């Protein structure tokens, strides 16, 4: 599994993130507080508190996936 914090601060960030993860053939969960949603669901993502970094949990160990998430990494 790959775990990291990401920041999706604009609508374009969310759209770009969903476009990227929709091509993945493994599950991705996003969590904010006690809420967890499917990372491939744009509506689910908008139900989270995006004003602060959110937790990403991807069910893969592929280093290429972690690299593809670099633009969204929380600093």
C-alpha positions in Angstrom: 0.0 0.0 0.0 1.0 3.6 -0.6 0.1 6.3 1.9 0.6 10.0 1.5 -0.9 13.4 2.2 -2.2 15.3 -0.8 -3.6 18.8 -1.3 -6.5 19.4 -3.7 -7.1 23.2 -3.4 -8.8 24.1 -6.7 -11.4 22.6 -8.9 -8.8 22.0 -11.6 -6.6 20.1 -9.0 -9.6 17.8 -8.3 -10.3 17.3 -12.0 -6.7 16.5 -12.8 -6.4 14.1 -9.8 -9.5 12.2 -10.9 -8.3 12.0 -14.5 -5.0 10.6 -13.2 -6.3 8.0 -10.8 -9.2 6.9 -13.1 -6.5 5.1 -15.2 -5.4 3.0 -12.2 -6.6 -0.6 -11.9 -6.4 -0.7 -8.1 -8.4 1.0 -5.3 -7.7 4.4 -4.0 -9.3 5.9 -0.8 -9.2 9.5 0.4 -9.8 10.4 4.0 -10.4 13.6 5.8 -11.2 13.4 9.5 -13.5 10.4 9.9 -14.8 10.4 6.4 -13.4 8.1 3.7 -14.4 8.2 0.0 -13.5 6.5 -3.2 -10.6 8.5 -4.7 -12.0 8.0 -8.2 -15.3 9.7 -7.3 -15.3 13.4 -8.1 -18.5 13.8 -6.1 -17.0 12.0 -3.1 -13.9 14.1 -3.2 -16.0 17.3 -3.1 -17.7 16.0 0.0 -14.4 16.1 1.9 -12.9 19.2 3.6 -10.4 20.3 1.0 -9.2 23.3 2.9 -6.5 21.1 4.5 -4.4 18.2 3.3 -6.2 14.8 2.9 -4.9 11.3 3.3 -4.5 9.1 0.3 -4.4 5.3 0.6 -3.7 3.4 -2.7 -3.7 -0.4 -2.8 -0.5 -0.7 -4.7 3.3 -0.6 -4.1 4.1 0.6 -7.7 6.7 3.5 -7.4 5.3 4.9 -10.7 2.0 5.7 -8.9 3.8 7.6 -6.2 5.6 9.6 -8.9 2.3 10.4 -10.6 1.0 11.8 -7.3 4.0 14.2 -6.9 2.0 17.2 -8.3 -0.6 16.7 -5.6 1.7 16.1 -2.6 1.0 18.2 0.4 4.0 20.3 1.5 
